[in-house]
Amino acid sequence: MSYPNNLKYTKDHEWIKLEGNIATIGITDFAQRELGDIVYVDINTVGKALNAEEVFGTVEAVKTVSDLFLPVAGTIKEVNSALEKQPELVNNDPYNEGWMVKMEVSNPADVDQLMTAEAYEQMVG
């Protein structure tokens, strides 16, 4: 499994990439493997301001539905519209084409508190 070093990670298996005060968020390679074949991504929080660890959507796999948790506080600005027709992008390319949302981060310094790739890899074993 891969965990790019340029991303930060959460205990809930989301990744975040910060560029200025805009962050791209998705689920990790570990999470998509645990979920199995993803058949639907449901995110209807565009325009909403949410706190860290609040649910911003759900991802549905063949056997389960899992909540998606925001790594840091901010406002959801965009959803990856490609996931509507191709939810399997999350399985095939979780860190690039399978991203889920872009958000404006309330406090970019909060991202520094999240796990590094090395720490996340140790957590998932």
Secondary structure as UniProt FT lines:
FT   TURN            5..6
FT   STRAND          8..9
FT   TURN            11..12
FT   STRAND          14..19
FT   TURN            20..21
FT   STRAND          22..27
FT   HELIX           29..35
FT   STRAND          38..42
FT   TURN            46..47
FT   STRAND          49..50
FT   TURN            52..53
FT   STRAND          55..61
FT   STRAND          65..69
FT   STRAND          74..79
FT   HELIX           82..85
FT   TURN            87..88
FT   HELIX           89..92
FT   TURN            94..98
FT   STRAND          101..105
FT   HELIX           108..113
FT   HELIX           117..124
//
